[in-house]
C-alpha cells in the first residue's frame, strides 16, 4: 500500500508543472499546434500553387510563365523580409501605428516561446503566409506588361509601407484593434489593401495593348478552375486557421467560408448565364473567389444565415463591379483584383456589423450595437483605403523613377515569358 501511495505521489509531483502551466494558459496545446501547422501549409498552398495556376490560366499563353515567376519570387521575398523585420513591425508593441524592431530576425523567439496556445515560431510562420499571398494578389492587376525589376521593387516597398503598418493596426494591437474593428482573417489587412493598390497600379501602368476589345480569352480555363479549387481548399486554413485554435469557432469559420463561396459561385453563374446565354467555367470560379474574399473578415462572427447573405451579396456586387472598373472607368485591372478582392473585402467588413448579430445567427453578445459597430468598421475601411492609396502612389512614383514600370511595346508583343525570362511555357515541336 505504502509503495503504491508513494508512486502516485511521485507521479503527481512530476506532473504538477504541466498542470500549473496549463492552468495559467502558457502551455502549448498540441491539438491547436497541429491544426495551425496544417493551416499554415494550406495558406501557403493558396499562393503556391493555387493563385499561380488561377492567374496563370487567365492570361495569354505567352505570359503564363511570367505569372508563375511573379508568384514564386514574391513568396520568397516576402518570407525573407518577414523574418528580417516585417514580423517585428507588425506584431511587436511599438506604437499605435507600427511596431518596432525588437523582434527583428526573430530576436528573443525560440522553441519555448509561446503565443496563446501555440509556439510563437508557428505563429510567425502562419502570419508569414498571409504576408506572402497579399502582395501576390496584386499580380492580377499588372500581368502581361510590368517589368520584373519593378515587380520586385514595388513588392518590397509595399510590404514595408502598406502591409506591415495595416497588420499592426488591426491584428498587432494598433489603433484599429483598440477601437474594436472586426477583421477576423483579413478583409482589411489582405483584400482591401491589395485591391486598392491593384487599382492604382493598373491605372498607372495603362491598359494592355488591345484593351478591351482585342485581348485574347484566358488561354487555359481548366487551369483556372484547378487554381480556384486550390484556393477554395486553402481558404479553410486562411479563415478557420485564424481562430488559432482547434475548437468550435474554427469549425464554424470553416463552414461559413464554404457556404459563402458556394452561394457566390451560383449567384455569379446565374447572372452570367442570364446575360450571356451560357454559364461559363471561368465565371463560376471567379464567383467562388469573390465569395471567399467577402466572407473573410466576417468568418469568425457570422453563422450560416449571414454567410448566405454575404455570398449572395458578393456574387452580385463583385460581378457588376468588374464591368464598372473595365467599362466605365476604363482601367485594365486585368484579373479583377479590385472588383473581387478589394470590393469583396470592404463589403464583408461592413456587412459583419449587422450579420454578427444573434438574430442572423452570429456570435455577438446580447448588448451588440450594430450601428455603433458599423461606424467602427467604416472608420477602419476609410483609414485602410486612404493609407493604402497614398502609400501606393508614393511607391509607384519611386518605381517609375528608379526602374520604370512597363516593358516596351515590342517586349509586350513578344510576351513576358520570352522577353523577361527567356523561356516558353509550351514547346510543341
C-alpha positions in Angstrom: 0.0 0.0 0.0 2.8 2.4 1.0 4.7 1.7 -2.2 1.6 2.3 -4.3 0.9 5.6 -2.5 4.5 6.7 -2.9 4.4 6.0 -6.6 1.2 8.1 -7.0 2.7 10.9 -5.0 5.8 10.9 -7.1 3.8 10.9 -10.4 1.7 13.8 -9.1 4.7 15.9 -8.3 6.2 15.2 -11.7 3.0 16.1 -13.4 2.5 19.3 -11.3 4.5 21.7 -13.5 2.5 20.7 -16.5 -0.8 21.1 -14.6 0.3 24.6 -13.4 1.4 25.6 -16.9 -2.0 24.5 -18.3 -3.8 26.5 -15.7 -2.2 29.8 -16.4 -2.6 29.5 -20.2 1.1 29.3 -21.0 1.2 25.7 -22.1 1.4 24.7 -25.7 -1.7 22.9 -26.8 -0.8 20.0 -29.1 -4.2 20.0 -30.8 -4.1 23.7 -31.6 -0.5 23.4 -32.7 -1.2 20.5 -35.1 -4.1 22.4 -36.6 -2.2 25.6 -37.1 0.7 23.7 -38.7 -1.9 22.3 -41.1 -3.5 25.7 -41.7 -0.1 27.3 -42.4 0.5 24.7 -45.1 -3.0 25.4 -46.5 -2.4 29.1 -46.7 0.9 28.7 -48.5 -0.8 26.2 -50.8 -3.2 29.1 -51.8 -0.3 31.0 -53.3 1.9 28.1 -54.4 0.4 26.6 -56.5 -3.3 27.9 -56.2 -3.1 31.6 -57.1 -0.3 30.9 -59.5 -2.4 28.5 -61.6 -5.6 30.6 -61.2 -3.9 33.7 -62.5 -1.7 31.7 -65.0 -4.7 30.2 -66.7 -6.3 33.6 -67.1 -3.5 35.2 -69.1 -2.4 34.5 -72.7 0.0 31.6 -73.1 2.9 33.8 -73.9 2.7 35.3 -70.4 2.0 32.2 -68.4 5.5 31.6 -67.0 5.8 35.2 -66.0 2.8 34.9 -63.8 4.3 31.8 -62.1 7.6 33.6 -61.7 5.9 36.5 -60.1 4.2 34.2 -57.5 7.4 32.3 -56.6 9.6 35.4 -56.4 7.1 37.3 -54.3 6.7 34.3 -52.0 10.4 34.1 -51.4 10.9 37.8 -51.0 8.0 38.2 -48.5 9.3 35.2 -46.5 12.8 36.7 -46.1 11.6 40.2 -45.3 9.1 38.8 -42.8 11.8 37.2 -40.7 14.2 40.1 -41.1 11.9 42.8 -39.7 8.3 42.7 -41.1 7.1 40.4 -38.3 8.5 42.7 -35.8 7.0 45.8 -37.4 3.6 44.1 -37.5 3.4 42.3 -34.1 5.8 43.9 -31.7 4.4 46.5 -29.3 5.9 49.7 -30.8 3.2 52.4 -31.1 -0.4 52.5 -32.1 0.7 53.0 -35.8 3.5 50.5 -36.2 5.7 48.0 -34.2 9.4 48.4 -33.5 12.4 46.3 -34.4 12.6 44.5 -31.1 11.8 41.2 -32.8 13.9 41.7 -35.9 15.5 38.5 -37.1 13.1 36.9 -34.6 15.2 38.1 -31.6 14.0 36.7 -28.4 11.9 34.0 -30.0 12.9 30.4 -29.6 11.3 26.9 -29.4 10.0 27.6 -25.9 8.3 30.9 -26.8 4.5 30.8 -26.7 1.8 32.8 -28.5 -1.5 31.9 -27.0 -1.7 28.1 -27.0 0.8 27.6 -29.9 4.6 28.1 -30.3 5.3 31.7 -31.3 7.5 30.3 -34.1 4.4 28.7 -35.6 2.5 32.0 -35.2 5.4 33.7 -37.1 5.1 31.1 -39.9 1.3 31.3 -40.1 1.3 35.0 -40.4 4.2 34.8 -42.9 1.8 33.0 -45.3 -0.6 36.0 -45.1 2.3 38.3 -46.0 3.1 36.1 -49.0 -0.4 35.9 -50.5 -1.4 39.6 -50.0 1.1 41.2 -52.4 0.7 38.1 -54.7 -2.9 39.1 -55.2 -1.8 42.4 -56.8 -0.2 40.4 -59.6 -3.6 40.1 -61.2 -3.6 43.9 -61.9 -0.3 44.1 -63.8 0.0 40.8 -65.7 1.4 40.9 -69.2 3.0 44.3 -69.0 5.1 45.1 -65.9 8.9 44.8 -65.7 10.1 42.1 -63.4 12.5 44.5 -61.7 9.6 46.8 -60.9 7.6 43.9 -59.6 10.3 43.1 -57.0 10.9 46.7 -56.0 7.2 47.5 -55.7 6.5 44.4 -53.7 9.3 45.0 -51.2 8.3 48.6 -50.6 4.6 47.7 -50.4 5.2 45.2 -47.7 7.0 47.8 -45.6 4.8 50.8 -46.2 1.3 49.2 -46.5 1.1 45.6 -45.3 3.2 45.8 -42.0 1.5 49.0 -40.7 -2.0 47.9 -41.5 -1.4 44.5 -40.0 -0.2 46.2 -36.8 -3.3 48.5 -36.8 -5.7 45.6 -37.0 -4.0 42.5 -35.6 -0.9 43.7 -33.8 -2.6 45.8 -31.0 -2.7 49.0 -33.0 -5.3 51.8 -33.0 -7.9 50.0 -35.1 -7.7 47.0 -32.8 -8.2 49.3 -29.8 -11.3 50.7 -31.5 -12.7 47.2 -31.8 -12.7 46.8 -35.6 -13.7 43.3 -36.7 -11.5 41.8 -39.3 -11.2 38.1 -38.4 -9.0 36.9 -41.3 -8.1 39.8 -43.5 -10.9 41.7 -45.2 -8.9 44.9 -44.5 -5.4 43.6 -43.9 -5.3 41.4 -47.0 -8.1 42.2 -49.5 -8.7 45.9 -49.1 -5.0 46.8 -49.1 -4.3 44.6 -52.2 -7.4 45.7 -54.0 -6.9 49.4 -53.7 -3.2 49.1 -54.5 -4.0 46.9 -57.5 -6.4 49.5 -58.9 -4.0 52.4 -58.7 -1.1 50.3 -60.1 -3.3 49.2 -63.1 -4.2 52.8 -63.7 -0.6 53.9 -63.6 0.5 51.1 -66.0 -2.2 52.0 -68.5 -4.1 49.3 -70.4 -2.5 46.4 -72.2 -2.3 46.7 -76.0 -5.6 45.8 -77.4 -7.6 46.6 -74.3 -10.6 46.0 -74.1 -11.7 44.7 -77.5 -8.7 42.8 -78.9 -7.4 40.8 -76.0 -7.4 37.1 -76.2 -9.6 35.0 -73.9 -7.9 33.0 -71.0 -5.6 30.5 -72.5 -6.4 27.6 -70.2 -9.8 27.8 -68.4 -9.3 24.3 -67.0 -6.2 25.6 -65.2 -8.2 28.5 -63.8 -10.7 26.1 -62.3 -7.9 23.9 -60.8 -6.2 27.0 -59.3 -9.5 28.3 -57.9 -10.2 24.9 -56.3 -6.8 25.0 -54.6 -7.6 28.5 -53.3 -11.0 27.3 -52.1 -9.5 24.4 -50.1 -6.6 26.5 -48.9 -9.1 29.2 -47.7 -10.1 26.9 -44.9 -6.7 27.3 -43.4 -6.9 31.1 -44.1 -10.2 31.6 -42.2 -10.5 28.7 -39.8 -6.8 28.9 -39.0 -7.2 32.5 -37.9 -9.0 31.2 -34.8 -5.6 30.0 -33.8 -7.2 27.0 -32.1 -8.8 23.7 -32.9 -12.3 24.4 -31.5 -15.9 25.0 -32.3 -15.4 28.5 -33.7 -12.8 27.2 -36.1 -15.3 24.7 -37.3 -18.0 27.4 -37.8 -15.5 29.6 -39.6 -14.7 26.7 -42.0 -18.4 26.0 -42.6 -19.4 29.6 -43.3 -16.5 30.1 -45.6 -17.7 27.1 -47.7 -21.3 28.4 -47.7 -20.4 31.9 -48.8 -18.2 30.5 -51.6 -20.9 28.2 -52.8 -23.7 30.8 -52.8 -21.4 33.4 -54.5 -20.4 30.9 -57.2 -24.0 30.0 -58.1 -25.1 33.7 -58.0 -22.3 34.7 -60.4 -23.1 31.8 -62.7 -26.8 32.6 -62.9 -26.1 36.3 -63.6 -23.6 35.4 -66.3 -26.0 32.8 -67.7 -28.8 35.4 -67.9 -26.5 38.0 -69.5 -24.6 35.8 -72.0 -27.0 33.0 -72.6 -24.5 30.4 -71.3 -22.9 29.6 -67.9 -19.1 29.8 -68.0 -16.5 27.9 -66.0 -14.2 31.0 -65.5 -17.3 32.9 -64.3 -18.4 30.4 -61.7 -15.0 30.1 -60.2 -14.5 33.8 -60.2 -17.7 34.0 -58.1 -16.1 31.4 -55.8 -13.1 33.7 -55.1 -15.5 36.7 -54.6 -17.4 34.7 -52.0 -14.3 33.6 -50.2 -12.8 37.2 -50.1 -16.1 38.7 -48.8 -16.6 36.2 -46.0 -13.0 36.5 -44.8 -13.4 39.4 -42.4 -16.7 38.1 -41.1 -15.8 34.4 -40.8 -15.3 34.5 -37.1 -18.5 36.3 -36.3 -21.4 35.1 -38.5 -23.4 31.9 -38.9 -24.9 30.1 -41.9 -27.6 32.8 -42.5 -25.0 35.5 -42.5 -22.7 33.5 -44.8 -25.6 33.0 -47.3 -26.3 36.8 -47.3 -22.6 37.6 -47.7 -22.2 35.1 -50.5 -25.2 36.4 -52.5 -24.1 40.0 -52.0 -20.6 39.1 -53.2 -21.8 37.4 -56.3 -24.0 40.3 -57.3 -21.9 43.3 -56.3 -18.5 41.9 -57.3 -19.8 40.8 -60.7 -21.1 44.2 -61.7 -18.0 45.9 -60.3 -15.9 44.0 -62.8 -17.8 45.7 -65.6 -17.7 49.1 -63.9 -13.9 49.0 -63.5 -13.1 47.9 -67.0 -16.1 49.5 -68.8 -17.0 52.8 -67.1 -13.6 53.5 -65.5 -11.5 52.1 -68.4 -9.0 50.7 -66.0 -7.3 47.4 -67.1 -7.3 45.7 -63.8 -6.5 42.6 -65.8 -7.7 39.9 -63.5 -10.3 41.9 -61.5 -8.3 42.2 -58.3 -10.1 45.4 -57.1 -13.6 44.3 -58.1 -13.2 40.8 -56.5 -10.8 41.3 -53.6 -11.0 45.0 -52.9 -14.7 45.3 -53.1 -15.3 41.9 -51.5 -13.0 42.6 -48.5 -14.7 46.0 -48.0 -18.2 44.6 -48.4 -17.6 41.8 -45.9 -16.0 44.3 -43.4 -19.1 46.4 -43.5 -21.7 43.6 -43.5 -20.3 42.0 -40.4 -21.5 44.9 -38.4 -25.1 43.7 -39.0 -24.7 39.9 -39.6 -22.7 39.3 -36.4 -25.9 39.9 -34.5 -27.7 37.0 -32.8 -30.8 37.3 -35.0 -28.7 36.4 -38.0 -27.1 33.5 -36.2 -23.9 35.5 -35.4 -21.9 35.2 -32.2 -22.1 38.8 -31.0 -23.0 39.5 -27.4 -26.5 40.5 -26.3 -25.5 44.2 -26.0 -24.0 44.3 -29.5 -24.9 47.6 -31.2 -24.9 47.2 -35.0 -24.9 50.9 -35.8 -22.0 51.6 -33.4 -20.0 48.7 -34.9 -20.8 49.9 -38.4 -19.2 53.2 -37.5 -16.1 51.5 -36.3 -15.9 49.3 -39.4 -16.4 52.3 -41.7 -13.5 54.1 -40.0 -11.4 51.1 -40.5 -12.3 50.8 -44.2 -11.6 54.6 -44.7 -8.3 54.5 -42.9 -7.0 51.4 -44.7 -8.2 52.6 -48.2 -6.7 56.1 -47.7 -3.3 54.8 -46.3 -3.0 52.1 -48.9 -3.8 54.5 -51.7 -1.3 57.2 -50.6 1.5 54.8 -49.9 0.9 53.0 -53.2 1.1 56.3 -55.2 4.4 57.1 -53.5 5.8 53.6 -54.3 4.6 53.9 -57.9 6.4 57.2 -58.3 9.6 55.8 -56.8 9.5 52.7 -59.0 8.9 54.9 -62.1 11.9 57.0 -61.3 14.2 54.1 -60.5 13.3 51.2 -62.8 10.3 52.3 -64.9 7.1 50.3 -64.6 6.2 48.9 -68.0 8.0 46.8 -70.6 8.5 48.1 -74.1 5.8 47.6 -76.7 8.0 45.1 -78.5 8.5 43.1 -75.3 4.8 43.1 -74.6 4.1 41.8 -78.1 6.6 39.0 -77.8 5.3 38.1 -74.3 6.9 38.4 -70.9 7.9 34.7 -70.8 10.4 35.2 -73.6 11.3 38.9 -73.2 11.7 38.9 -69.4 12.6 35.3 -68.6 13.9 33.7 -71.8 11.6 30.7 -71.5 8.5 29.4 -73.1 5.6 27.6 -71.4 4.7 25.4 -74.3 7.2 23.8 -76.7 5.1 21.8 -79.2 7.9 20.7 -81.6 
